[in-house]
Amino acid sequence: MARKLSHQRVTYVLPLPDAPGGHRLGVNGLTVDPQNSILYSAGRDGVICSWDLDFPQTPFHASNPYVNSSRQPGPTRFKTQVQAHSHWINDIVLTQGNSALVSASSDTTVRLWRPHSESTEVPERIGKHTDYVKALASPDGQANWVASGGLDHKLFLWDLNGGGEILSIDACDDDATEKGSIYALGAGSSVLASGGPENVVRVWDPKSGKLITKFVGHTDNVRDILINQAGDTIMTASSDQTIKIWSLTAGRCMNTLTMHNDSVWSLYSDQPDLSVFYSSDRSGLVAKTDTRRSPDVEQSVCVAALQEHEGVVKVAVCGDFIWTATPKSSINRWKDIDTTLEIESPPEPVRNIDAAAATPETDKTTKIPYNAVLQVSATSTLLGSHPSSRVNTPEPDLGTDIGLPIPVHTQPEESIEGQHGLIKCLMLNDRKRTLTQDSAGEVVLWDLLKCVPVQAYGKRHIEDVADELNTTETIAHWCTIDIRTGRLSVILEPNRCFDAEVYADEAGLSDADLAQFRDDQRINLGKWILRWLFAPLVDEEIRRDSEYRETAIAKAEEHARLNPLSVSIPGDDIPRSIGIPISQDPSMTTLRPTLDFPGSPHAPGFGINVGTPSSANYLSTSMASSVSPFPGFEADTPDVPSSHPNPDAVPSSFSYSDKSGDYFSSRLAQDNEKQPMSPSEGNPTSGLPQSPAEPDKEERKKGSSLFGKKFRMDIKKLGRTSTDQKPQIQEEKIEESEVSSVKEEKVYDPNISGVIDRIRHEYDEFLAANPSRELVTAITPSPTSETPRLHIPSRTAVFIQEETGDTAVASDLYRGSVGRIGQEIERLEKSIPHWLGELLLKNQIPFKEQVKIAFILKPFDDLLPPVVKPEVATANGGPPPLNANGNNSSRLNANRMLRAKKVLAYVAERIDPPNPDEPEDGVMPAEEYLELYCQKILCPPNMTLATIRSCLWRTSGDMILYYKANGKKEIRSPSSLTNHNENYGANGDGTTPNGNHHGPPGSIHSMTNSGSVSGSIVT
């Protein structure tokens, strides 16, 4: 069977404000330790709480430990709690002499917590299912195993002493059914019983795992199971409103009890023979049934003990008290009912239900109210007195309406108050903030990057607050918000956590942080938060890397001293994949290692992942073929045969076509083509190249466009390779890989430890060949100029989880907090996946194609010149081809995060080329004298194409954008532009040094006198 694919993800949980202990969501599990006077509770928030009941210390009695107690217990006090699971806890059992508490959760795990130990660790995982674990069962309080059942149709027995799985049982047996999930479990000394939505009760041998028998009779889901100590009687509760008692000896159902009028959710009994048991239902009724003095179960005493306001999920009893768990976060304590008392006489006929309800609870310590007595079954009769009483009270006329039962208690004696967990959330359009609403109705705004609450809005509708706060910006989804445990969790998946970017000037940075950023530079949200969630780990790895390099250098020098003839001469085959610069010419300037990493902020061009750096090999590919001096735009060009491109021709920012294709051509690439180079020199994928020579002053002056000013990298290394040259690069890469084939055979772990091992291995190879050279660190985390520092609270929980195709939910590989990360480096090195390790240590993220938006540019009412298609001739000298509409305008493509003002800058370059004699400082920005419209609505200069499409265009198909002048600057008419173009070429100013003529200013070949492209976009 093929192994199913898996991937790792990161989840962080924002800390709630400090509050007293207690549950935030509904409680699913209750159990009492009578010896230590402790109540344990487990809830949907994944938390296990312990409560000090303050019971009087009296001698323990198995049946009723506090029956002789005369002092009432004090108020219940919170003792401690532990975040045991990352999903709902569905059941708990107390075993091993009340020293071990086992919990089952929807996170598919079974965990063991020893509450009396000194350890503060997360409860140990003793078992795991592949789907939600719904039920637990233990044969007695001293057993060394526990059984668990879940939605994966499996029943497991787990060793409580760390031995793992004891037995595995397929609950469906030989029946292939979709309803084989286990919702209820019961355990006796020699049998196990399971039940679920198929309405069948199956009985198993816990030693062999064989099916003993199965009982059929329920008509709905089996919700709870009890087994007596002898193992011959099984009691089951069902959603069909009945409780059935089965005899293993007789092999059939002995009694069907119908005291409930709603789905029966839970059963409880502390009697070995189940002679006294409690049952609860969805309506909130808890009934107590006593069969001890009845010859037949159907003649037993059954009393409506209490009425909750919601369904009772679980019941626990100890001494004279009952505790109930409901979908609310609070736990209620009730006074128990003494079923050995006499039953009141039937009420007078004139007494109605309303009068009975209004009657105060009096004398209920001496007699059981008649209206609280329930009929156990349809064939039983209401008892008029105590069964053992010699006085026979006349039985009521069964044809008379005796009314609805009135529970003895309708108000709890004490409530253990819980907290208010989050029940609703709504992410705002900026994807950095989220609104939440808790169970009390309070609405709070959270910052997902700083991990803190920003502002509280009181008890309001969350949608109304969202309408007030939402902006029109459109940012890609980069995370998933989850509140299933009552806290705000943010889930980061590797396939999309790097999709969202925001501009630095809109990220809410301080002036000091903003000063580090270039104009219109973007910040990747996923990269930003991950960098600072794991900042202590990065700092520690940098420290360890420094120590390792020092030790490695010392060993290499010692080895070279002892073996001088074994030192090899450095050459082209020296490994450089970790980014170690090797200067063969001492006069060459050594590049910083970060320049060869895709995280460098100096990546040219909007369309080559400036805001979303990719891995080195992908970056080099896009830079070699797609770098443009007018970044962000792409237009479709027709399949026009052409000869080798003119190496001296410098294309403009756009190129066009009638179908999708790459239009990018680099200003840097054109300069590079003037200087021949080998394919290996222009291939950054082979590692950090050798230190480039300083470009001469004349070349710097010639390439001093905005693009050239922005990026000071060696232009020889980032040159565009023509189409016919690309196969040569591929061949070179193959040849290089053959040289290093031995190194590639080494296999590294798919985690951050493997990343570190690879770095150290390449350190060793480098030093073996160059023992006397400086060893530069290969750990280059994202700098603050890309990801400004975030001060994340130390209580922020951090999970590394793994999702596989055969499990319903992600499994926890690591659980910790920001404050503890620096102390758990070894655990993290085994848990952090490779993709996250590459980000943290090398500033590299997985490659993903950028999302682009297609649009068409047109002048408003033809008041301005059109942005015309370049006049590109075909190979045989024919006219340029037209598109389907018979004209030469075309659709454009650009990154969805491109701002409107960049579009206007492109328009200005085409219709209003700058005067070469005009000083650069005096040029008016395009957005000050041009305006962009979509659907007749003015687009603000900082609005992105994604926002324009979602908020203004709002329809399918390519967007149509119109540009117009606002009158602040005079723009020459099309005729004057044509005359200017003719003069421009006639005077010789429109030619390149080799005499090649450029097209008109509105075409792809528009040039200034200096030879640089006018209006180029730099991001």
VENHUJO-V513890 format. One record per residue. N is the residue number from 0. SS is DSSP state (@ for helix, = for strand, . for the rest). PHI is phi in degrees with one decimal (none if undefined). Layout:
n->(N,N)
ss->(SS,SS)
phi->(PHI,PHI)
This chain:
n->(0,1,2,3,4,5,6,7,8,9,10,11,12,13,14,15,16,17,18,19,20,21,22,23,24,25,26,27,28,29,30,31,32,33,34,35,36,37,38,39,40,41,42,43,44,45,46,47,48,49,50,51,52,53,54,55,56,57,58,59,60,61,62,63,64,65,66,67,68,69,70,71,72,73,74,75,76,77,78,79,80,81,82,83,84,85,86,87,88,89,90,91,92,93,94,95,96,97,98,99,100,101,102,103,104,105,106,107,108,109,110,111,112,113,114,115,116,117,118,119,120,121,122,123,124,125,126,127,128,129,130,131,132,133,134,135,136,137,138,139,140,141,142,143,144,145,146,147,148,149,150,151,152,153,154,155,156,157,158,159,160,161,162,163,164,165,166,167,168,169,170,171,172,173,174,175,176,177,178,179,180,181,182,183,184,185,186,187,188,189,190,191,192,193,194,195,196,197,198,199,200,201,202,203,204,205,206,207,208,209,210,211,212,213,214,215,216,217,218,219,220,221,222,223,224,225,226,227,228,229,230,231,232,233,234,235,236,237,238,239,240,241,242,243,244,245,246,247,248,249,250,251,252,253,254,255,256,257,258,259,260,261,262,263,264,265,266,267,268,269,270,271,272,273,274,275,276,277,278,279,280,281,282,283,284,285,286,287,288,289,290,291,292,293,294,295,296,297,298,299,300,301,302,303,304,305,306,307,308,309,310,311,312,313,314,315,316,317,318,319,320,321,322,323,324,325,326,327,328,329,330,331,332,333,334,335,336,337,338,339,340,341,342,343,344,345,346,347,348,349,350,351,352,353,354,355,356,357,358,359,360,361,362,363,364,365,366,367,368,369,370,371,372,373,374,375,376,377,378,379,380,381,382,383,384,385,386,387,388,389,390,391,392,393,394,395,396,397,398,399,400,401,402,403,404,405,406,407,408,409,410,411,412,413,414,415,416,417,418,419,420,421,422,423,424,425,426,427,428,429,430,431,432,433,434,435,436,437,438,439,440,441,442,443,444,445,446,447,448,449,450,451,452,453,454,455,456,457,458,459,460,461,462,463,464,465,466,467,468,469,470,471,472,473,474,475,476,477,478,479,480,481,482,483,484,485,486,487,488,489,490,491,492,493,494,495,496,497,498,499,500,501,502,503,504,505,506,507,508,509,510,511,512,513,514,515,516,517,518,519,520,521,522,523,524,525,526,527,528,529,530,531,532,533,534,535,536,537,538,539,540,541,542,543,544,545,546,547,548,549,550,551,552,553,554,555,556,557,558,559,560,561,562,563,564,565,566,567,568,569,570,571,572,573,574,575,576,577,578,579,580,581,582,583,584,585,586,587,588,589,590,591,592,593,594,595,596,597,598,599,600,601,602,603,604,605,606,607,608,609,610,611,612,613,614,615,616,617,618,619,620,621,622,623,624,625,626,627,628,629,630,631,632,633,634,635,636,637,638,639,640,641,642,643,644,645,646,647,648,649,650,651,652,653,654,655,656,657,658,659,660,661,662,663,664,665,666,667,668,669,670,671,672,673,674,675,676,677,678,679,680,681,682,683,684,685,686,687,688,689,690,691,692,693,694,695,696,697,698,699,700,701,702,703,704,705,706,707,708,709,710,711,712,713,714,715,716,717,718,719,720,721,722,723,724,725,726,727,728,729,730,731,732,733,734,735,736,737,738,739,740,741,742,743,744,745,746,747,748,749,750,751,752,753,754,755,756,757,758,759,760,761,762,763,764,765,766,767,768,769,770,771,772,773,774,775,776,777,778,779,780,781,782,783,784,785,786,787,788,789,790,791,792,793,794,795,796,797,798,799,800,801,802,803,804,805,806,807,808,809,810,811,812,813,814,815,816,817,818,819,820,821,822,823,824,825,826,827,828,829,830,831,832,833,834,835,836,837,838,839,840,841,842,843,844,845,846,847,848,849,850,851,852,853,854,855,856,857,858,859,860,861,862,863,864,865,866,867,868,869,870,871,872,873,874,875,876,877,878,879,880,881,882,883,884,885,886,887,888,889,890,891,892,893,894,895,896,897,898,899,900,901,902,903,904,905,906,907,908,909,910,911,912,913,914,915,916,917,918,919,920,921,922,923,924,925,926,927,928,929,930,931,932,933,934,935,936,937,938,939,940,941,942,943,944,945,946,947,948,949,950,951,952,953,954,955,956,957,958,959,960,961,962,963,964,965,966,967,968,969,970,971,972,973,974,975,976,977,978,979,980,981,982,983,984,985,986,987,988,989,990,991,992,993,994,995,996,997,998,999,1000,1001,1002,1003,1004,1005,1006,1007,1008,1009,1010,1011,1012,1013,1014,1015,1016,1017,1018)
ss->(.,.,.,.,.,=,=,=,=,=,=,=,=,.,.,.,.,.,.,.,.,.,.,.,.,.,=,=,=,=,=,=,=,.,.,.,.,=,=,=,=,=,=,.,.,.,=,=,=,=,=,=,.,.,.,.,.,.,.,.,.,.,.,.,.,.,.,.,.,.,.,.,.,.,.,.,=,=,=,=,=,=,=,.,.,.,.,.,=,=,=,=,=,=,=,.,.,.,.,=,=,=,=,=,=,.,.,.,=,=,=,=,=,.,.,.,.,.,.,.,.,.,.,=,=,=,=,=,.,.,.,.,=,=,=,=,=,.,.,.,.,.,.,.,=,=,=,=,=,=,.,.,.,=,=,=,=,=,=,.,.,.,.,=,=,=,=,=,=,=,.,.,.,.,.,.,.,.,.,.,.,.,.,=,=,=,=,.,.,.,.,=,=,=,=,.,.,.,.,=,=,=,=,=,.,.,.,.,.,.,=,=,=,=,=,=,.,.,.,.,.,=,=,=,=,=,=,.,.,.,.,.,=,=,=,=,=,=,.,.,.,.,=,=,=,=,=,.,.,.,.,=,=,=,=,=,=,.,.,.,.,.,.,=,=,=,=,=,.,.,.,.,.,.,.,=,=,=,=,=,=,.,.,.,=,=,=,=,=,=,.,.,.,.,.,.,@,@,@,.,=,=,=,=,=,=,=,.,.,.,.,=,=,=,=,=,=,=,.,.,=,=,=,=,=,=,.,.,.,.,=,=,=,=,=,.,.,.,.,.,.,=,=,.,.,.,.,.,.,.,.,.,@,@,@,@,@,@,.,.,.,.,.,.,.,.,=,=,.,@,@,@,=,.,.,.,.,.,.,.,.,.,.,.,.,.,.,.,.,.,.,.,.,.,.,.,.,.,.,.,.,.,.,.,.,.,.,.,=,.,.,.,.,=,=,=,.,.,.,.,.,=,=,=,=,=,=,.,.,.,.,.,=,=,=,=,=,=,.,.,.,=,=,=,=,=,=,.,.,.,.,=,=,=,=,=,=,=,=,.,.,@,@,@,@,@,@,@,@,.,.,.,.,.,.,.,.,.,.,=,=,=,.,.,.,.,.,.,=,=,=,=,=,.,.,.,.,.,.,.,=,=,=,@,@,@,.,.,.,.,@,@,@,@,.,.,.,.,.,.,.,=,=,=,@,@,@,@,@,@,@,@,@,.,@,@,@,@,@,@,@,@,@,@,@,@,@,@,@,@,@,@,@,@,@,@,@,@,@,@,@,@,.,@,@,@,.,.,.,.,.,.,.,.,.,.,.,.,.,.,.,.,.,.,.,.,.,.,.,.,.,.,@,@,@,@,.,.,.,.,.,.,.,.,.,@,@,@,.,.,.,.,.,.,.,@,@,@,@,@,@,@,@,@,@,@,.,.,.,.,.,.,=,=,=,.,.,.,.,.,.,.,.,.,.,.,.,.,.,.,.,.,.,.,.,.,.,.,.,.,.,.,.,.,.,.,@,@,@,@,@,@,@,.,.,.,.,.,.,.,.,.,.,@,@,@,.,.,.,.,.,.,.,.,.,.,@,@,@,@,@,@,.,.,.,@,@,@,@,@,.,.,.,.,.,.,.,.,.,.,.,.,@,@,@,@,@,@,@,@,@,@,@,@,@,@,@,@,@,.,@,@,@,@,.,.,.,.,.,.,=,@,@,@,@,@,@,@,@,@,@,@,@,@,@,@,@,@,@,.,.,.,.,.,.,.,.,.,.,.,.,.,.,.,.,.,.,.,.,.,.,.,.,.,.,.,=,=,=,=,=,=,=,=,.,.,.,.,.,.,=,=,=,=,=,=,=,@,@,@,@,@,@,.,@,@,@,@,@,@,@,.,=,@,@,@,@,@,@,@,@,@,.,.,.,.,.,.,.,.,.,=,=,=,=,=,=,=,=,@,@,@,.,.,.,.,.,.,.,.,.,.,.,.,.,.,.,.,.,.,.,.,.,.,.,.,.,.,.,.,.,=,=,=,=,.,.,.,=,@,@,@,@,@,@,@,@,@,@,@,@,.,.,.,.,.,.,.,.,@,@,@,.,.,.,@,@,@,@,=,=,=,=,=,.,.,=,=,=,.,.,.,.,=,@,@,@,@,@,@,@,@,@,.,.,.,.,.,=,=,=,=,=,=,=,.,.,.,.,.,.,.,.,@,@,@,@,@,@,@,@,@,@,@,@,@,.,.,.,.,=,.,.,.,.,.,=,.,.,.,.,.,.,.,.,.,.,.,.,.,.,.,.,.,.,.,.,.,.)
phi->(none,-67.5,-74.1,-76.9,-66.0,-138.5,-149.0,-103.7,-137.0,-117.7,-127.3,-125.9,-117.8,-71.8,-72.8,-80.9,-57.2,-55.8,-150.8,-58.6,-66.6,140.0,-79.6,-101.6,-129.2,-58.6,-99.4,-108.8,-136.9,-140.4,-158.2,-119.3,-101.3,-70.3,-67.1,-104.9,55.7,-127.5,-104.3,-108.0,-135.2,-136.8,-135.5,-73.6,-85.9,77.9,-104.7,-109.2,-114.7,-119.0,-128.0,-85.0,-82.7,56.5,-76.9,-65.6,-81.8,-115.8,-55.9,-80.5,-120.5,-60.1,-83.2,-153.1,-63.7,-119.9,-65.2,-93.0,-77.4,-102.6,-92.6,-75.0,-67.2,-78.7,-65.9,-70.4,-119.7,-67.1,-108.6,-163.2,-153.0,-143.3,-82.0,-77.6,-135.9,-103.1,-148.3,-56.6,-94.9,-100.4,-162.5,-140.9,-137.7,-106.7,-147.3,51.6,64.4,64.7,-99.6,-131.1,-115.0,-105.4,-126.7,-120.3,-136.8,-73.8,-82.1,76.9,-113.3,-116.7,-124.2,-118.5,-117.7,-105.8,-66.8,-94.5,-83.0,-83.9,-68.1,-106.9,-69.4,-62.3,-49.1,-72.1,-81.9,-109.5,-162.7,-149.2,-105.0,-105.7,-150.9,-51.6,-97.3,-104.2,-146.9,-129.2,-154.5,-133.7,-66.9,-162.9,-73.7,-115.2,-67.2,-104.6,-140.0,-138.7,-103.1,-135.4,-136.6,-147.3,-78.1,-87.8,68.3,-113.6,-124.7,-119.1,-111.9,-116.7,-79.9,-77.0,-101.5,92.8,-82.6,78.7,-73.4,-96.6,-152.9,-126.6,-129.1,-83.6,-66.4,-81.7,56.8,-94.9,-88.9,-82.0,-140.6,-81.3,-105.7,-86.3,-64.6,-105.2,-108.7,-141.5,-137.0,-138.1,-133.1,-119.4,-67.9,-134.9,-140.4,-123.7,-132.2,-131.3,-150.9,-169.3,-72.3,-84.7,70.0,-111.5,-103.7,-105.4,-115.2,-123.5,-90.7,-69.3,-89.5,-103.8,80.2,-81.2,-76.4,-85.8,-165.2,-142.2,-110.4,-118.7,176.6,-71.2,-113.6,-151.2,-54.2,-83.2,-102.9,-155.9,-140.1,-124.0,-129.0,-72.9,-64.7,-72.4,79.4,-112.8,-131.3,-123.5,-114.6,-128.9,-114.2,-138.3,-71.8,-82.9,75.7,-121.7,-120.8,-114.8,-113.7,-111.6,-109.4,-70.7,-67.0,-82.5,73.2,-154.9,-80.0,-92.8,-145.9,-121.3,-100.5,-128.0,-72.8,-99.9,-110.8,-148.5,-55.7,-87.2,-99.3,-148.8,-129.8,-148.3,-155.1,-107.7,-92.7,-58.5,-100.5,61.3,-69.5,-126.3,-143.6,-117.0,-136.9,-132.1,-133.0,-67.1,-79.2,99.9,-81.6,-116.5,-111.5,-115.2,-117.8,-121.6,-106.2,-64.6,-113.4,-116.8,-67.8,-137.2,-57.5,-71.9,-106.9,-76.2,-87.0,-130.9,-123.2,-76.5,-73.0,-158.0,-131.3,-87.5,-83.2,-135.6,-59.9,-95.0,-80.4,-149.2,-128.1,-133.2,-130.8,-153.7,63.1,-98.4,-133.3,-122.0,-113.9,-123.1,-114.5,-130.4,-62.9,-87.0,-81.5,-92.7,-119.7,-106.3,-111.7,-124.6,-77.4,-74.7,-106.7,-86.1,-81.6,-86.8,-76.4,-72.5,-98.5,-58.3,-69.7,-58.4,-68.8,-66.7,-60.1,-77.6,-78.2,-105.7,-66.0,-63.1,-65.7,-65.7,-67.3,-82.1,-70.1,-64.0,-75.0,-126.0,60.6,-82.5,-85.8,-110.9,-141.3,-89.3,-57.0,-62.6,-73.1,-93.9,-80.5,-109.5,-78.0,-67.3,-146.3,-68.4,-98.4,-85.8,-119.3,-71.4,-78.2,-88.8,-158.0,-61.5,-58.5,-88.1,-68.3,-80.3,-83.8,-95.2,-87.7,-58.0,-74.7,-70.3,-71.7,-67.1,-81.0,-88.8,-72.4,-89.0,81.3,-76.5,-68.4,-114.0,-57.3,-63.5,-120.2,-118.3,-127.6,-68.7,-75.3,-153.6,-117.8,-90.8,-70.1,-98.2,-101.2,-101.1,-88.7,-77.7,-123.2,-152.5,-146.0,-152.6,-81.8,-81.3,-65.1,-76.9,60.5,-108.5,-128.4,-139.0,-95.9,-130.9,-131.9,-96.9,-67.6,-92.7,91.4,-75.1,-104.8,-132.7,-97.6,-117.0,-98.4,-73.2,-92.0,-84.3,62.9,-138.4,-72.3,-97.8,-157.6,-102.7,-116.7,73.3,-87.7,-137.6,-72.2,-64.0,-67.3,-66.1,-66.6,-62.5,-62.4,-74.4,-95.9,-66.3,-103.7,-90.4,-67.5,-119.7,-119.4,-66.0,-69.2,-128.4,-150.8,-118.1,-98.2,-137.4,-129.9,-66.4,-105.2,82.7,-120.0,-89.7,-109.0,-117.6,-106.3,-113.8,-96.5,-63.9,-82.8,-147.3,-70.0,-105.2,-80.1,-97.7,-132.5,-130.1,-73.1,-59.2,-75.4,-118.7,-94.8,71.4,-81.3,-72.9,-60.6,-66.3,-69.2,-66.6,-65.8,-79.5,-101.6,-76.7,-62.0,61.2,-80.8,-110.7,-117.9,-81.9,-66.2,-64.0,-63.5,-64.1,-71.1,-66.5,-58.3,-99.2,-63.8,-107.5,-58.0,-60.5,-66.3,-62.3,-60.8,-69.0,-68.7,-63.5,-64.3,-66.3,-64.0,-62.8,-64.3,-64.8,-64.9,-61.3,-66.5,-64.9,-64.7,-62.9,-66.7,-65.2,-66.0,-65.1,-64.6,-67.5,-68.8,-79.9,-129.7,-63.9,-82.5,-89.3,-79.2,-88.2,-82.7,-63.8,-145.3,-71.2,-89.4,-68.2,-64.6,-127.0,-67.2,-92.3,88.8,-89.9,-73.6,-125.7,-93.2,-79.5,-109.0,-58.3,-77.0,-73.8,-80.8,-77.2,-72.8,-68.0,-59.8,-67.9,-69.3,-90.7,-95.2,-67.4,-78.7,-60.9,-72.5,-96.1,-68.7,-80.7,100.1,-70.0,-87.5,-121.1,64.9,-62.1,-82.0,-128.4,-62.3,-114.8,-67.0,-61.5,-68.7,-71.2,-63.0,-63.5,-63.1,-70.0,-72.6,-74.5,-116.9,-128.6,-72.4,-131.5,-73.4,-119.7,-68.0,102.6,-100.5,-151.7,-132.4,-86.1,-110.2,-70.6,-74.5,-103.3,-62.0,-145.0,-82.8,-60.5,-65.3,-68.6,-66.3,-95.5,-78.8,-107.8,-71.3,-80.2,-73.0,-112.2,-134.6,-129.9,-166.4,-99.1,-146.9,-63.2,-176.9,-85.7,-112.5,-61.6,-150.1,-94.4,-62.2,-67.3,-63.3,-65.0,-66.1,-65.7,-68.2,-75.4,-121.2,-59.2,-151.7,-78.9,-58.0,-67.3,-69.1,-94.8,-112.3,-69.9,-72.6,-83.9,105.6,-68.0,-70.4,-64.9,-59.3,-77.3,-72.8,-70.4,-62.6,-71.4,-64.2,-65.9,-65.9,-64.4,-67.2,-68.7,-101.4,-90.6,-77.7,-56.6,-64.6,-66.5,-69.1,-74.7,-117.7,-103.3,-77.5,-66.3,-69.6,-67.9,-85.1,-115.7,-69.9,-76.5,-102.8,-67.8,-60.2,-77.1,-91.9,-59.7,-58.9,-64.0,-63.0,-62.5,-64.7,-63.3,-63.1,-66.5,-63.1,-65.5,-67.4,-66.7,-63.7,-101.9,-63.3,-66.0,-66.3,-69.5,-71.5,-70.0,-104.5,-115.2,-63.1,-82.0,-144.4,-67.7,-63.7,-66.3,-62.7,-66.3,-62.2,-63.7,-59.7,-69.6,-63.0,-74.6,-56.3,-62.3,-65.5,-65.3,-69.6,-63.3,-93.4,-137.4,-66.4,-98.7,-91.5,-71.2,-102.1,-86.6,-62.5,-100.2,-89.1,-129.1,-67.1,-60.7,-77.5,-68.3,-76.6,-111.8,-132.6,-58.0,-61.8,-115.3,-99.7,-86.4,-56.9,-66.8,-82.8,-64.9,-76.7,-128.0,-123.0,-113.0,-123.8,-122.6,-110.3,-125.9,-71.5,-105.9,-125.1,-77.1,-133.1,-71.4,-95.1,-81.2,-92.5,-147.0,-135.1,-164.8,-144.8,-58.8,-69.1,-105.3,-59.6,-65.5,-98.4,-127.4,-62.1,-62.3,-63.9,-68.8,-62.8,-88.5,-105.1,-68.0,-68.8,-60.3,-63.1,-75.6,-63.2,-62.6,-69.1,-68.8,-99.4,-122.0,59.7,-118.5,-121.5,-59.1,-71.3,-153.7,-63.0,-71.3,-86.2,-117.3,-120.3,-92.5,-155.1,-124.7,-103.3,-139.3,-74.6,-70.6,53.5,55.7,-79.0,-123.5,-61.1,-76.1,-84.1,-81.1,-77.6,-64.4,-87.6,-96.0,-76.7,-78.1,-64.5,-90.4,86.7,-75.5,-70.0,-65.1,-72.1,-98.9,-85.5,-63.1,-87.0,81.7,-121.9,-113.4,-90.5,-146.0,-83.0,-115.8,-124.4,-151.4,-55.8,-64.7,-91.6,-65.9,-85.6,-61.0,-66.8,-72.9,-64.0,-65.3,-63.9,-65.0,-60.4,-60.4,-63.3,-83.1,-103.4,-141.5,-62.3,-67.0,-73.9,-60.0,-84.6,-79.2,-63.1,-64.1,-67.5,-93.2,-73.9,-77.9,-58.5,-59.1,-69.5,-87.2,-126.2,-122.1,-128.5,-117.2,-124.7,-137.2,53.8,64.3,-114.5,-68.0,-92.4,-58.7,-57.5,-90.9,-74.4,-87.2,-61.4,-62.5,-70.8,-60.3,-68.6,-80.3,-101.7,-111.4,-70.1,54.5,-156.6,-81.3,85.6,-70.8,-68.7,-114.7,-111.0,-113.2,-118.9,-152.0,-90.7,-103.7,90.9,-78.7,-147.0,-78.1,-114.1,-64.4,-74.3,-57.0,-66.8,-66.9,-65.2,-63.8,-60.7,-61.4,-63.4,-63.4,-63.7,-61.0,-80.3,-66.9,-81.0,87.4,-78.1,-96.1,-112.7,-85.6,-56.3,-92.2,92.3,-70.6,-85.5,-92.7,-73.7,-64.7,-57.8,-85.9,-102.4,-67.2,-101.6,-61.4,-138.6,-93.8,-62.8,-78.5,90.2,-95.7,-74.7,-80.0,72.8,-65.2,-91.8,-123.2,-121.6)
